[in-house]
Amino acid sequence: MSDLEMKQKMIEYFSNAFGDSKDVQVFFAPGRVNLIGEHTDYNGGHVFPCALTIGTYAAARRSECNQIRVYSENFHSTGVITTDRSVITYKKEQGYANYPFGVIATLLEAGYPITQGMDICFYGNIPNSSGLSSSASVEVVTAYATRELFGFELDFVEMSKLCQKSENEFNRVNCGIMDQFAIAMGKKDHAIFLDTATLKYQYAPVKLEQAKIVIACSNKKRGLGDSKYNERRSQCETALSLIQNVKHVTSLGELTIEEFETVKSVLTDDILLRRAKHAVYENQRTIQAVSALKSGDLKLFGELMNASHTSLRDDYEVTGIELDTLVEEAKKQNGVIGSRMTGAGFGGCTVSIVEETEIHAFIENVGKAYQEKIGYAADFYIVSIGCGPYTL
């Protein structure tokens, strides 16, 4: 569907929810997929995500009252959810609305002039709880729409920081910066090589020649807040504190593999050892993978993707039978360059690089094997790399 068609559709959704569509503007923010570098962002390491052409649309306008009203076409049975602009609080029963409410509360706390209420209608074509950052996409499109409606200055780097803060403090999910940064800073046909410790970044062209990125959604739903995501982060923090007794570092991402091997003896708990090992080795894999892509060595890039999944399965233990099945079956197929889980894990999606001529067979064969083993179907998406937020 073209931007013009989506704009018309969003105005229609808005009018149905709020009674009219006077003064409505329509905005978009993408989802993201991380090609490699998983669970490294909160460990001060590198990540390599890219924005997608699927994402979240928001039709929005300022209102004369003091209320923030939100509606989602994806959860239309919930209806319009309303809060007072001056008293925005987290409530479990608000569901998805806690994400836009959290962003607006964070912007207000930071002093941005949101001087009256807003009406916002959302529609997303990212599978929910898939690991493609539907929540961060909602956060960024909310921040972007608010900036555009109220006319204040807010660059995309600061926007990503505030959206992360909103998720950390308002929604109480200890996510790193990667999702919000990749969505806010996305560039068409490029991935972002981001040092999460410093926020230094560079765009790297993704030239896959005769191959495509294929995302397989396991359709096992999971929520970051009630998963073991926060537990993994806490385990890494504990491991870091023990390493700091023998070496001066501020994050696991500062360690080379050689340095880690010399200090790992302080991690006498096997679980802490494996969690820290993943953080260190995955960071180095990411650095190596970006170099491989720049030099045109797609074979090595794929091998590093495969190694990433193995580490996430064995050392970090965030995969599960669904994601492991998708990757194991993917690796059996002709034309598969690399495959791994992407996102926080515990469900969600895998990302594979597949030769174009083999994509049809890949989807058919992996889908059949998955349904036979798991008992329900996976969904597949052939995706393109898109840009960051924009106004339709």
C-alpha positions as CSV (number, residue, x, y, z in Angstrom):
1,M,0.0,0.0,0.0
2,S,1.4,3.4,-1.0
3,D,1.9,6.2,1.5
4,L,-1.0,8.1,0.1
5,E,-3.3,5.1,0.5
6,M,-2.0,4.5,4.1
7,K,-2.6,8.2,4.9
8,Q,-6.2,7.9,3.7
9,K,-6.7,4.7,5.6
10,M,-5.3,6.2,8.8
11,I,-7.5,9.3,8.5
12,E,-10.5,6.9,8.2
13,Y,-9.4,5.0,11.3
14,F,-9.0,8.2,13.2
15,S,-12.4,9.5,12.2
16,N,-14.1,6.2,13.2
17,A,-12.4,6.4,16.6
18,F,-12.8,10.1,17.4
19,G,-15.8,11.2,15.4
20,D,-14.1,13.5,12.8
21,S,-10.7,14.0,11.2
22,K,-10.3,17.7,11.4
23,D,-6.6,18.9,11.4
24,V,-5.2,15.4,11.5
25,Q,-1.6,14.7,10.4
26,V,-0.2,11.2,9.7
27,F,3.2,10.0,10.7
28,F,5.3,6.7,10.4
29,A,8.1,5.1,12.3
30,P,9.6,1.8,11.3
31,G,10.2,-1.5,13.1
32,R,13.7,-2.8,13.1
33,V,15.6,-6.1,12.8
34,N,19.0,-6.7,14.3
35,L,21.3,-8.5,11.9
36,I,23.8,-9.4,14.6
37,G,24.7,-8.2,18.1
38,E,22.1,-9.5,20.5
39,H,21.9,-8.7,24.2
40,T,25.0,-6.5,23.7
41,D,23.4,-3.1,23.8
42,Y,22.9,-3.0,27.6
43,N,26.4,-4.5,28.0
44,G,28.1,-1.6,26.3
45,G,28.8,-3.5,23.1
46,H,28.1,-3.1,19.4
47,V,24.9,-3.8,17.5
48,F,24.1,-3.9,13.8
49,P,20.4,-3.2,13.3
50,C,18.5,-1.8,10.4
51,A,15.1,-0.1,10.1
52,L,12.4,-1.9,8.1
53,T,9.7,-0.7,5.7
54,I,7.0,-2.1,8.1
55,G,6.3,-0.2,11.2
56,T,3.7,1.9,13.1
57,Y,1.5,4.7,11.7
58,A,0.0,7.4,13.9
59,A,-2.8,9.8,12.9
60,A,-2.7,12.6,15.4
61,R,-3.9,16.1,16.2
62,R,-3.8,18.6,19.1
63,S,-7.0,18.9,21.1
64,E,-8.4,21.9,23.0
65,C,-8.8,19.9,26.2
66,N,-6.1,18.6,28.6
67,Q,-6.7,15.0,27.8
68,I,-4.5,12.5,25.9
69,R,-6.8,10.1,24.0
70,V,-5.3,7.1,22.2
71,Y,-6.8,4.4,20.1
72,S,-5.2,1.4,18.3
73,E,-6.8,-0.2,15.2
74,N,-4.8,-3.3,16.1
75,F,-6.6,-3.5,19.5
76,H,-9.8,-1.9,18.4
77,S,-11.9,-3.9,20.9
78,T,-10.1,-2.0,23.7
79,G,-11.6,1.3,22.5
80,V,-10.3,4.8,23.2
81,I,-8.1,5.1,26.3
82,T,-8.0,8.5,28.0
83,T,-5.7,10.1,30.5
84,D,-5.2,13.6,31.8
85,R,-2.1,15.3,30.4
86,S,-1.0,16.5,33.9
87,V,-1.4,13.1,35.6
88,I,-0.1,10.4,33.3
89,T,0.6,7.2,35.3
90,Y,1.4,3.6,34.4
91,K,-1.6,1.3,34.7
92,K,-1.4,-2.4,33.7
93,E,-5.0,-2.3,32.4
94,Q,-4.0,0.4,29.9
95,G,-2.1,-2.2,27.9
96,Y,-0.4,-0.9,24.8
97,A,-1.4,2.7,25.7
98,N,1.3,2.7,28.4
99,Y,3.9,3.1,25.6
100,P,2.6,6.4,24.1
101,F,1.5,7.6,27.5
102,G,5.0,6.9,28.8
103,V,6.6,8.8,26.0
104,I,4.4,11.9,26.5
105,A,5.1,11.8,30.3
106,T,8.8,11.6,29.6
107,L,8.7,14.5,27.2
108,L,6.8,16.6,29.7
109,E,9.2,15.7,32.4
110,A,12.1,16.8,30.2
111,G,10.5,20.2,29.7
112,Y,9.1,19.9,26.2
113,P,6.1,22.2,25.6
114,I,3.2,19.9,25.2
115,T,0.7,22.6,26.1
116,Q,-2.6,20.9,25.4
117,G,-4.1,17.5,24.9
118,M,-3.8,15.1,21.9
119,D,-5.8,12.5,20.0
120,I,-3.7,9.7,18.5
121,C,-4.8,6.7,16.4
122,F,-2.3,4.0,15.9
123,Y,-2.0,1.2,13.3
124,G,1.0,-1.1,13.0
125,N,1.9,-3.8,10.5
126,I,4.7,-5.3,12.7
127,P,3.7,-8.6,14.3
128,N,3.1,-7.9,18.0
129,S,5.6,-9.4,20.4
130,S,7.7,-10.6,17.5
131,G,11.0,-9.2,18.4
132,L,10.8,-6.6,15.6
133,S,10.4,-3.7,18.1
134,S,6.7,-2.9,17.8
135,S,6.8,-1.2,21.2
136,A,9.8,1.0,20.3
137,S,8.2,1.8,17.0
138,V,5.1,3.1,18.9
139,E,7.3,5.1,21.2
140,V,9.3,6.7,18.4
141,V,6.2,7.5,16.3
142,T,4.6,9.1,19.4
143,A,7.7,11.2,20.1
144,Y,8.0,12.2,16.4
145,A,4.3,13.1,16.1
146,T,4.3,15.1,19.3
147,R,7.4,17.0,18.1
148,E,5.7,17.8,14.8
149,L,2.4,18.8,16.3
150,F,3.8,21.1,19.0
151,G,6.7,22.4,16.9
152,F,9.6,22.0,19.4
153,E,13.2,21.0,18.5
154,L,14.2,17.4,19.3
155,D,16.9,15.6,17.3
156,F,16.6,11.9,16.6
157,V,19.5,10.9,18.9
158,E,17.9,12.6,21.8
159,M,14.5,11.3,20.8
160,S,15.8,7.7,20.9
161,K,17.3,8.4,24.4
162,L,14.0,9.7,25.8
163,C,12.0,6.8,24.3
164,Q,14.4,4.4,25.9
165,K,14.0,6.2,29.2
166,S,10.3,6.0,28.9
167,E,10.4,2.2,28.4
168,N,12.9,1.8,31.3
169,E,11.2,4.0,33.8
170,F,7.6,4.2,32.9
171,N,7.1,0.7,31.5
172,R,9.8,-0.8,33.7
173,V,11.5,-2.8,31.0
174,N,15.3,-2.5,31.2
175,C,15.9,-2.4,27.5
176,G,19.0,-1.0,25.9
177,I,19.2,1.8,23.4
178,M,19.4,-0.2,20.2
179,D,15.7,-0.5,19.3
180,Q,14.8,3.2,19.7
181,F,18.1,4.3,18.1
182,A,17.8,2.0,15.1
183,I,14.2,3.2,14.5
184,A,14.8,6.9,14.9
185,M,18.1,6.9,12.9
186,G,17.2,4.4,10.2
187,K,18.6,4.9,6.7
188,K,17.3,3.2,3.5
189,D,19.4,0.3,2.4
190,H,21.9,0.7,5.3
191,A,22.3,-0.9,8.7
192,I,23.7,1.0,11.7
193,F,26.9,-0.1,13.3
194,L,26.4,1.4,16.7
195,D,28.7,1.4,19.7
196,T,26.1,1.5,22.5
197,A,28.6,2.6,25.1
198,T,29.3,5.9,23.3
199,L,26.5,6.1,20.7
200,K,29.1,6.6,18.0
201,Y,27.7,5.1,14.9
202,Q,28.3,4.7,11.2
203,Y,26.0,3.6,8.4
204,A,27.0,0.5,6.5
205,P,25.5,-0.3,3.1
206,V,23.8,-3.7,3.1
207,K,24.5,-5.1,-0.4
208,L,23.2,-8.7,-0.5
209,E,23.5,-9.0,-4.3
210,Q,21.2,-11.9,-5.2
211,A,19.9,-12.5,-1.6
212,K,17.1,-11.1,0.6
213,I,16.4,-10.8,4.3
214,V,13.7,-13.2,5.3
215,I,12.1,-12.9,8.8
216,A,10.3,-15.9,10.3
217,C,7.9,-15.1,13.1
218,S,7.5,-18.0,15.5
219,N,4.1,-16.8,16.6
220,K,5.1,-17.6,20.2
221,K,4.1,-14.5,22.0
222,R,6.2,-13.0,24.7
223,G,6.4,-9.8,26.7
224,L,9.7,-8.3,27.7
225,G,8.5,-7.2,31.1
226,D,7.4,-10.6,32.2
227,S,10.1,-12.6,30.4
228,K,13.6,-13.4,31.7
229,Y,15.0,-10.4,29.9
230,N,15.5,-8.4,33.1
231,E,17.0,-11.4,34.7
232,R,19.7,-11.7,32.0
233,R,20.6,-8.1,32.4
234,S,20.9,-8.5,36.1
235,Q,23.2,-11.5,35.6
236,C,25.5,-9.6,33.3
237,E,25.6,-6.7,35.8
238,T,26.6,-9.2,38.6
239,A,29.3,-10.8,36.3
240,L,30.7,-7.3,35.5
241,S,30.9,-6.4,39.2
242,L,33.0,-9.5,39.8
243,I,35.3,-8.9,36.9
244,Q,35.8,-5.3,38.1
245,N,37.5,-6.7,41.2
246,V,40.4,-7.8,39.0
247,K,40.2,-5.5,36.0
248,H,39.2,-1.8,35.5
249,V,36.3,-1.9,32.9
250,T,33.0,-0.1,32.9
251,S,31.1,-2.7,30.7
252,L,31.5,-6.2,29.4
253,G,31.6,-4.7,25.9
254,E,35.1,-3.2,26.7
255,L,36.6,-6.6,26.9
256,T,38.3,-8.4,24.1
257,I,38.0,-12.2,23.9
258,E,41.6,-12.5,25.1
259,E,41.0,-10.2,28.1
260,F,37.9,-12.1,29.0
261,E,39.7,-15.4,29.0
262,T,42.3,-14.0,31.4
263,V,39.7,-12.8,34.0
264,K,36.9,-15.3,33.6
265,S,38.2,-17.4,36.5
266,V,36.6,-14.9,39.0
267,L,33.2,-16.1,37.6
268,T,32.9,-19.3,39.6
269,D,29.1,-19.5,39.0
270,D,28.7,-21.3,35.6
271,I,25.6,-19.3,34.7
272,L,27.3,-16.0,35.2
273,L,30.3,-17.3,33.2
274,R,28.2,-18.2,30.3
275,R,26.1,-15.0,30.3
276,A,29.3,-12.9,30.3
277,K,30.9,-15.0,27.7
278,H,28.0,-14.4,25.3
279,A,28.2,-10.6,25.9
280,V,31.9,-10.5,25.1
281,Y,32.0,-13.0,22.3
282,E,28.9,-11.6,20.6
283,N,30.3,-8.1,20.7
284,Q,33.4,-9.3,18.9
285,R,31.3,-11.3,16.4
286,T,29.4,-8.1,15.6
287,I,32.6,-6.1,14.9
288,Q,33.9,-8.9,12.7
289,A,30.6,-9.3,10.9
290,V,30.4,-5.7,9.9
291,S,34.0,-5.9,8.5
292,A,33.0,-9.0,6.6
293,L,30.0,-7.2,5.0
294,K,32.1,-4.2,4.1
295,S,34.6,-6.4,2.3
296,G,31.9,-8.4,0.5
297,D,32.4,-11.6,2.4
298,L,28.8,-12.6,2.8
299,K,29.8,-16.2,3.6
300,L,31.7,-15.2,6.7
301,F,28.8,-12.8,7.7
302,G,26.5,-15.8,7.5
303,E,28.8,-18.0,9.6
304,L,28.9,-15.4,12.3
305,M,25.1,-15.2,12.3
306,N,25.0,-18.9,12.8
307,A,27.5,-18.7,15.7
308,S,25.5,-15.9,17.2
309,H,22.4,-18.1,17.4
310,T,24.4,-21.0,19.0
311,S,25.7,-18.7,21.7
312,L,22.2,-17.3,22.3
313,R,21.0,-20.8,22.6
314,D,23.7,-22.4,24.8
315,D,25.3,-19.5,26.7
316,Y,22.5,-17.0,27.0
317,E,19.6,-19.4,26.9
318,V,17.1,-17.1,25.3
319,T,16.0,-19.1,22.3
320,G,13.6,-22.0,23.0
321,I,12.3,-24.8,20.9
322,E,10.4,-22.5,18.5
323,L,13.3,-20.3,17.5
324,D,15.7,-23.2,17.5
325,T,13.5,-25.2,15.2
326,L,13.2,-22.3,12.7
327,V,17.0,-21.8,12.7
328,E,17.8,-25.6,12.5
329,E,15.4,-26.0,9.6
330,A,16.6,-22.9,7.9
331,K,20.2,-24.2,7.9
332,K,19.1,-27.4,6.1
333,Q,17.8,-25.4,3.1
334,N,19.6,-24.6,-0.1
335,G,20.7,-21.0,-0.5
336,V,20.7,-20.0,3.2
337,I,23.7,-17.9,4.0
338,G,23.0,-17.5,7.7
339,S,20.2,-17.7,10.2
340,R,19.7,-16.6,13.8
341,M,17.1,-15.5,16.3
342,T,16.7,-11.7,16.5
343,G,15.4,-9.5,19.3
344,A,15.2,-10.4,23.0
345,G,14.3,-14.0,22.4
346,F,11.9,-16.2,24.4
347,G,9.7,-16.2,21.2
348,G,9.6,-13.7,18.4
349,C,11.5,-14.0,15.2
350,T,14.5,-15.3,13.3
351,V,16.3,-13.5,10.6
352,S,17.9,-15.3,7.7
353,I,19.7,-14.2,4.6
354,V,18.5,-16.4,1.7
355,E,19.4,-16.5,-2.0
356,E,16.5,-15.0,-4.0
357,T,16.1,-18.1,-6.2
358,E,15.6,-20.3,-3.1
359,I,13.2,-18.1,-1.0
360,H,10.0,-19.8,-2.1
361,A,11.3,-23.3,-1.3
362,F,12.8,-21.9,2.0
363,I,9.4,-20.6,3.2
364,E,7.6,-23.7,2.1
365,N,10.0,-26.2,3.6
366,V,10.8,-24.4,6.9
367,G,7.1,-23.6,7.4
368,K,6.1,-27.2,6.9
369,A,8.7,-28.6,9.3
370,Y,7.9,-26.0,11.9
371,Q,4.2,-26.7,11.9
372,E,4.8,-30.4,12.1
373,K,7.1,-30.1,15.1
374,I,5.5,-27.1,17.0
375,G,1.9,-27.6,16.1
376,Y,1.1,-24.2,14.7
377,A,2.3,-22.1,11.8
378,A,5.1,-19.6,11.5
379,D,4.7,-16.5,9.4
380,F,7.3,-15.3,6.9
381,Y,8.2,-11.8,5.7
382,I,10.6,-10.9,2.9
383,V,11.7,-7.4,4.1
384,S,13.5,-4.4,2.8
385,I,15.6,-1.9,4.7
386,G,13.8,1.4,5.2
387,C,14.3,4.8,6.7
388,G,13.5,6.5,10.0
389,P,10.4,8.4,11.0
390,Y,8.6,10.7,8.5
391,T,5.4,12.5,7.9
392,L,3.1,11.1,5.2
